[in-house]
Structure formats: C-alpha cells, structure tokens
Amino acid sequence: MAHFEIIDKQLYVTDIKIEVPDKDSKESYPYKWISAFKQVFPDKEKFKIDWYTGILILPHGKMVEYVHMGYASTYEKYWLLEIENGDLNEVRKYKNKEFVQFKKRQFEVFQKTEAYKKLYKE
C-alpha cells in the first residue's frame, strides 16, 4: 500500500507499506503493516511520481451508498486532482450529483473517440 502526498503542487510517494506475519500477535489475523519505503528508495524521504498523468479521484465525506465490490461505493463529495507528469494542474470539487453528471459527460465524449470504438468492437 502506497501513501501519497501533494507537496508544493507535486505528487510524491511518502511511504510504502507491506503486510507481514506478526509472530507475537494474539489476534485472529496475525499480520501487521511495516514500511518498505527505505528498501525501495534508500536515500529519499519522499519520491516524486513524475511518470503519472491522469485524474486522481478522492471521495470524501459521508458514504451515500455502500457497494460490496472494489471502489463502487459512493460518497457525498469528490475532489478530482488533475496531474500531469507528477505536477498538480487543477483541483475540482464536486458534490455527489455533480460528480455523477461529470462522469456521464466524460463517458459521452469518450464514446465519440476512435479508442472507444476500437474497445467496443473488441
């Protein structure tokens, strides 16, 4: 599991956690999370994610609808962070209904592209 932060309008990974057996645990799930960041980036405190370009969707607030699969549950608010080569370009804030409308508009635009037509055909 990776932990990310926006620092000075740039996207960084600040920690990487892995789950390992916990021999001392008395719990029914005998595992614990430990940091593996220094194993991956031995000389860094944080590492810029300059290869990422896309939109990060951050749901927050009260859960509106729980769906027991992946990330299908919905929330009352969303922040969309537009990232280009690890740099934060824009932040958009939506309420639930606005976000649903935004996704619908995005999909309608995508349906008109050659990429969509190719995927649909496949």
C-alpha contacts under 8 A as a table, 3 or more apart, distances in Angstrom:
res1	aa1	res2	aa2	distance
1	M	16	I	5.64
1	M	17	K	5.05
1	M	18	I	6.39
2	A	13	V	6.77
2	A	14	T	7.67
2	A	15	D	5.77
2	A	16	I	4.37
2	A	17	K	6.21
3	H	13	V	5.72
3	H	14	T	5.60
3	H	15	D	5.03
3	H	16	I	6.21
4	F	11	L	6.94
4	F	12	Y	5.50
4	F	13	V	4.35
4	F	14	T	5.59
4	F	15	D	7.25
5	E	11	L	5.91
5	E	12	Y	5.33
5	E	13	V	6.41
5	E	14	T	6.73
6	I	9	K	5.77
6	I	10	Q	5.27
6	I	11	L	4.68
6	I	12	Y	6.23
6	I	88	L	7.71
7	I	10	Q	5.28
7	I	11	L	6.53
7	I	12	Y	7.08
9	K	87	D	5.92
9	K	88	L	4.95
9	K	89	N	7.76
10	Q	48	K	7.07
10	Q	86	G	5.65
10	Q	87	D	4.51
10	Q	88	L	5.63
11	L	48	K	5.81
11	L	49	I	5.66
11	L	50	D	7.48
11	L	83	I	7.85
11	L	86	G	5.07
11	L	87	D	6.21
11	L	88	L	7.03
12	Y	46	K	6.15
12	Y	47	F	5.21
12	Y	48	K	4.26
12	Y	49	I	5.40
12	Y	86	G	7.73
13	V	16	I	7.65
13	V	46	K	5.81
13	V	47	F	5.34
13	V	48	K	6.46
13	V	49	I	6.72
14	T	37	F	7.66
14	T	45	E	6.82
14	T	46	K	4.66
14	T	47	F	6.67
15	D	35	S	6.64
15	D	36	A	7.43
15	D	37	F	5.25
15	D	46	K	7.49
16	I	35	S	5.65
16	I	36	A	5.41
16	I	37	F	4.88
17	K	33	W	5.98
17	K	34	I	5.33
17	K	35	S	4.40
17	K	36	A	5.59
17	K	37	F	7.20
18	I	33	W	5.44
18	I	34	I	5.58
18	I	35	S	6.40
18	I	36	A	6.50
19	E	31	Y	6.36
19	E	32	K	5.50
19	E	33	W	4.45
19	E	34	I	6.44
20	V	31	Y	5.45
20	V	32	K	5.56
20	V	33	W	6.29
20	V	34	I	7.26
21	P	30	P	6.02
21	P	31	Y	4.34
21	P	32	K	6.34
22	D	25	S	5.46
22	D	30	P	5.27
22	D	31	Y	4.71
22	D	32	K	5.79
23	K	30	P	7.00
24	D	30	P	7.96
25	S	30	P	5.29
25	S	31	Y	7.41
26	K	30	P	6.98
27	E	30	P	5.61
35	S	38	K	7.66
36	A	39	Q	5.30
36	A	40	V	6.64
37	F	40	V	5.27
37	F	41	F	5.88
37	F	42	P	7.42
38	K	41	F	4.90
38	K	42	P	4.30
38	K	43	D	7.25
38	K	44	K	7.37
39	Q	42	P	5.64
41	F	44	K	5.51
41	F	45	E	8.00
41	F	47	F	7.68
44	K	47	F	6.63
48	K	86	G	6.75
49	I	52	Y	6.01
49	I	85	N	7.43
49	I	86	G	5.14
50	D	84	E	7.95
50	D	85	N	4.53
50	D	86	G	4.01
50	D	87	D	7.31
51	W	85	N	5.17
51	W	86	G	6.30
52	Y	83	I	7.02
52	Y	84	E	6.55
52	Y	85	N	5.14
52	Y	86	G	5.43
53	T	82	E	7.81
53	T	83	I	5.19
53	T	84	E	4.26
53	T	85	N	5.10
53	T	86	G	6.58
54	G	82	E	6.01
54	G	83	I	5.34
54	G	84	E	6.45
55	I	80	L	6.28
55	I	81	L	5.45
55	I	82	E	4.56
55	I	83	I	5.99
56	L	80	L	5.65
56	L	81	L	5.05
56	L	82	E	6.55
56	L	83	I	7.46
57	I	78	Y	6.79
57	I	79	W	6.00
57	I	80	L	4.73
57	I	81	L	6.56
58	L	78	Y	5.56
58	L	79	W	5.05
58	L	80	L	6.22
58	L	81	L	7.87
59	P	74	T	7.68
59	P	75	Y	5.97
59	P	76	E	7.81
59	P	77	K	5.99
59	P	78	Y	4.43
59	P	79	W	6.44
60	H	63	M	7.79
60	H	75	Y	6.13
60	H	76	E	6.86
60	H	77	K	5.44
60	H	78	Y	5.91
60	H	79	W	7.79
61	G	75	Y	6.24
61	G	76	E	5.63
61	G	77	K	5.85
62	K	75	Y	5.70
62	K	76	E	5.57
62	K	77	K	7.87
63	M	66	Y	6.84
63	M	73	S	7.26
63	M	74	T	5.92
63	M	75	Y	4.25
63	M	76	E	6.26
64	V	73	S	7.60
64	V	74	T	5.44
64	V	75	Y	4.85
64	V	76	E	5.88
65	E	73	S	5.49
65	E	74	T	5.15
65	E	75	Y	6.92
66	Y	72	A	7.63
66	Y	73	S	4.59
66	Y	74	T	6.67
67	V	71	Y	7.82
67	V	72	A	5.58
67	V	73	S	4.65
67	V	74	T	7.91
68	H	72	A	7.55
68	H	73	S	7.50
69	M	72	A	6.19
69	M	73	S	7.94
74	T	96	N	7.66
75	Y	78	Y	7.29
75	Y	96	N	6.40
76	E	95	K	5.86
76	E	96	N	4.84
77	K	93	K	7.44
77	K	94	Y	5.75
77	K	95	K	4.41
77	K	96	N	5.26
77	K	99	F	7.94
78	Y	93	K	5.85
78	Y	94	Y	5.18
78	Y	95	K	6.27
78	Y	96	N	6.95
78	Y	99	F	6.96
79	W	91	V	6.77
79	W	92	R	5.66
79	W	93	K	4.59
79	W	94	Y	6.36
80	L	91	V	5.68
80	L	92	R	5.06
80	L	93	K	6.40
81	L	88	L	6.85
81	L	89	N	7.61
81	L	90	E	5.99
81	L	91	V	4.75
81	L	92	R	6.63
82	E	88	L	5.98
82	E	89	N	5.52
82	E	90	E	5.14
82	E	91	V	6.34
83	I	86	G	5.75
83	I	87	D	5.37
83	I	88	L	4.66
83	I	89	N	5.78
83	I	90	E	7.48
84	E	87	D	5.20
84	E	88	L	6.58
84	E	89	N	6.82
88	L	91	V	7.85
94	Y	97	K	7.84
94	Y	98	E	5.50
94	Y	99	F	5.38
95	K	98	E	5.30
95	K	99	F	6.11
96	N	99	F	5.15
96	N	100	V	6.32
97	K	100	V	5.11
97	K	101	Q	6.28
98	E	101	Q	5.10
98	E	102	F	6.11
99	F	102	F	4.91
99	F	103	K	6.20
100	V	103	K	5.22
100	V	104	K	6.24
101	Q	104	K	5.03
101	Q	105	R	6.21
102	F	105	R	5.19
102	F	106	Q	6.16
103	K	106	Q	5.04
103	K	107	F	6.14
104	K	107	F	5.18
104	K	108	E	6.22
105	R	108	E	5.07
105	R	109	V	6.33
106	Q	109	V	5.22
106	Q	110	F	6.17
107	F	110	F	4.87
107	F	111	Q	6.08
108	E	111	Q	5.21
108	E	112	K	6.99
109	V	112	K	5.55
109	V	113	T	7.25
110	F	113	T	5.43
110	F	115	A	7.96
110	F	116	Y	6.26
111	Q	116	Y	5.45
111	Q	117	K	7.06
112	K	116	Y	7.01
112	K	117	K	7.56
113	T	116	Y	5.38
113	T	117	K	6.49
114	E	117	K	4.99
114	E	118	K	6.09
115	A	118	K	5.20
115	A	119	L	6.24
116	Y	119	L	5.07
116	Y	120	Y	5.94
117	K	120	Y	5.07
117	K	121	K	6.10
118	K	121	K	5.15
118	K	122	E	6.33
119	L	122	E	5.12
